[in-house]
Amino acid sequence: MPFPWQKKLATLISNNKRPKELFIPTGAGKTAIIDVWMWAHSQGIKVPTRLFYIIDRRILVDSVSEYAESLIAKDDNNTINVIRLRGGQTEDQAWLMNPQTPTIIVCTVDQLGSRLLFRGYGVSNNVSPIHAGLVGNDAFLVLDEAHISTPLLQTLNAIERFRVQETQPLWILPMTATPTKVEDALCLSDDDFAHPVLHQRLYANKNAILEKASPANFVRSMVDAAKWVRKEHSAAVIGIICNTAKDARQIFNKLDSSRKTLLTGRIRQSEKDQQISTLLPHITSGSRSLSREPIYVVATQTIEVGADLDFDAIITQNAPIDALRQRFGRLDRLGELGESVAVIIHKDLGKDDECYVYGKKLLKATWLWLEKIKSGTGKCKTVNFGIMAMDQSIKKLAPPEREPIQTPELTPYILRKLRQTQPVIPVDIAPFLHGDVVENATVSVVWRADLYDHPAEHWADIVNVVSPVLAEAMPCPLYDIKRWLKDKMVIVNNTLISAKTIKAGDIVVIPSEYGGYDNWGWEPTSTTPVLDVGNQYTKVIRLINCSENDDIKAILNQLNITHITSPVSEIYRAGLLVRDANKRVKDKAVHLSEHLTQCSEVAAKLSHNDPDIIASVENHDIGKNDLRFQRMLGATSISLAKSGHRSLVARNQALKFCGLPKGWRHELNSAALLPPETSNLIRYLVATHHGYARTILPYIGHEDLWDKLDGESWGGMTKSLNEQYGIWGLAYKEALVRLSDWVQSKKEQDNA
């Protein structure tokens, strides 16, 4: 049965209302926002089609996704999709290809924010407007633990103010377990406090002993405290939570138990999946009845947000009060124990030491506050971190709070730069997602096994044949990576550079032989070559040190690669590249007239019969009628939309000899062939359906088309359209046109 606050939220949504913020303590069921949205869809209540659940910890995306999937599995008639955004070429594209289907998309701050700002991490510049259009329209953005993601929240609020012309809804709902001062926030009521299940969780006692340790003794103190609670209190699942990955790793290495695990955000998807699949069933809520086996779970603040972990005891490093409350929310999460024990250890930093995560000054102030509020007698004094007990302590004496992170203002000038995606204008979007705190700046590190044996000047060419994707990367703070790599050579943006010049947001590709990683994640002291996992996430497979004489199918089977069924290969510097053969061969080439007709039918469905979208799709490929283009496609008597060339080699040969100038684009020819009375909107949507001409009309290869389309005034025309329909509104129209083409093209490929 739903809790009273969940019923109230459902009532608000059914009346086309929603709170400005959701303030619900940890363990009180915040993820039920997913249940409410699904219920609204099932009842025909008008809510946005896409629900984006945003968590500022990549490691927690799976747990929320699995919760949503479990809800859907209960109803055989449910057609809702669940997508996890990770940034890989093999990522599930259902949310793009079916924009009219209700979809739950679970993602991180970086994945959501970068897409909304037209700079999607792991998304090409040409495709980023589609992502911006779908994230910024007909979307419900739920930001979990908004108090630690204030820069993104401020950016979302700014975007909401700029969206004055858009007609599709954009709902924004911050959620937090930390007390809020926002008016019209939905909080627990007296009915919630009286609910027997919630009452057990809210009034459970979580008594924390306070200890202090010098930096030299800190690791040993954390380990000793963990052993003590196991021996004296028979705690099975013990959480050991640190402020930094470095301390977590040292504690993990110091524990002499075989039953231990390490959870930090500095880990790749593949290793995380291996950990979670075996670990979570034994340490999550509800698992206490399964006779838990003893285990130490060493973690960073990664577990503070969204993780449905349930510890029997915790040892935690001192942290700001909001962070501590989140950590204690993972102790006796459901109130099943009623009484639980914890130890808070304060690392007493010296005059020249600093904590770059929270700041030494704030940690010291928090420690003094904890000393003031502890209760009991003699040496048995403790601090009760039970939800209601801590609320009472805070009412009596307010704790020190973090300074709000400064976020730069998102101005119309910056938005004009962001909406120009081809050619892209460099804009550092990290401050709009994480604020101006340097320590929050991150990079993504990719290890490749096909670099080290080749001269460094060839590395960029090798990487460029299969670009890295975020799903094979490890996120890590910028300062840590630069300190570790020093002046070693790396690849960023297909360019060989010194690690000294790496910037926030970069995808940094390094040789596997550099080390720095093991089965538990980031380990800067390791010199063991790192496993290259790229083939798990890319459509084109690299077979390193293989030749065309090898049995390619057998090798693919050994690598458990199943998405390539008809392999074709080509040589690259480090071995072979393998991809699926084009299924559209010979009589499977697609006729242009049929393609346009069928794309228009898709457009009518996706756009709910919007005449501008349909007209744009009806004409989007008419420029392919150019004789030179048809020669490239291999047409004879009937105009084609898609070729029957079996491989890229054959296609490239046809392109070489067809007579088209370098850089010529058929969509610009399509726009130039439209009747003079055609609206600027339709002309724009036709010209931009491959991601070009959004602000500047390409000139190279199009001298005649440039004049026909009045290239000199094209930029002014696109500016007017963005003002008329809104930046995200225009991107949404572009997305519908382009996705109509994508959906139909996929059908043609699948039916070949």
Buried (B, 14 or more C-beta within 10 A) or exposed (E): EBBBBBEBBBEBBBEEEBBEBBBBBBBBBBBBBBBBBBBBBEEEBEBBBBBBBBBBBBBBBBBBBBBBBEBBEEEEEBEBBBBBBBBBBBBBEBBBEBBEEBBBBBBBBBBBBBBBBBBBBBBEBBBBBBBBBBBBBBBBBBBBBBBBBBBBBBBBEBBBEBBEBBEBBBBBBBBBBBBBEEEEBBBBEEEBEEBEBBBBBBBBBBBBBBBBBEEEBBBEBBBBBBBBBBEEEEBBBBBBBBBBBBBBBBBBBBBEEEEBBBBBBBBBBEBBEEBBEEBBEBBBBEBBEEEBEBBBBBBBBBBBBBBBBBBBBBBBBBBBBBBBBBBBBBBBBBBBBEEBBBBBBBBBBEEEEEBBBBBBEBBBBBBEBBEEBBEEEEEEBBBBBBBBBBBEBBEEEEBBBBEEBEBBEBEEEBBBBBBBBBEBEEBEBBBBBBBEBEBBBBBBBBBBBBBBEBEBEEBBBBBEBBBBBBBBBBBBBBBBBBEBBEEEBBBBEEEBBEBEEBBBBBBBBBBBBBBBBBEBBBBBEEEEBBBBBBBBBBEBBBBBEBEEEBEBEEBBEEEEBEEBEEBBBBEBBBBBBBBBEBBBBEEBBBBBEBBBEBBBEBBBEBBEEBEBBBBBBBBBBBBBBBEEBBBBBBBEEEBBBBBBBBBBEBBEEBBEEBEBEEEBBBBBBBBBBBEEEBEEBBBBBBBBBBBBBBBBBBEEBBEEBBEBBEBEEBBEBBEEBBEEBBBBBBBBBBBBBBBBBBBBBEBBBEEB
